[in-house]
Amino acid sequence: QVQLVESGGGLVQAGGSLRLSCAASGRTFSNYPMGWFRQAPGQERQFVAAISPSAISTWYADSVKGRFTISRDNAKDTVYLQMNSLKPEDTAVYYCAQKPSTIANYRSARSYDYWGQGTQVTVSS
């Protein structure tokens, strides 16, 4: 069974930066795609970013492209989300997720089988 633990969330002013981390355990991390999703109150969970097992490929939601960067350190079983130029509309609970294989859509939450508990990111105006 896989466990994912997020950290790095908090309160930041608009224009500021945060880096989220997600530490994985339970199966060979380097074999699996990873993703970040977010959910605001009253909103559906939405895709933020994803990364392939070897980090050769990355994917981003249009809303964060150019501001956020996903990366991974397979030696540390950790995936990161660097968030720059934060906006109030980025406020949400951010979830780390692990995809079982490279098959199916990286942008779909239903493609992921393990999820962290989430970390709150709040951006003030």
Protein Blocks (a to p, Z undefined) as FASTA:
>chain_A
ZZdddehiacddehiacddddddehiafklpccddddddehiacddfbdcdfkomaccdd
fklgokaccdddfknopacdddehiafklgccddddddfbfgdjfklmklpcbdcebjad
dddZZ
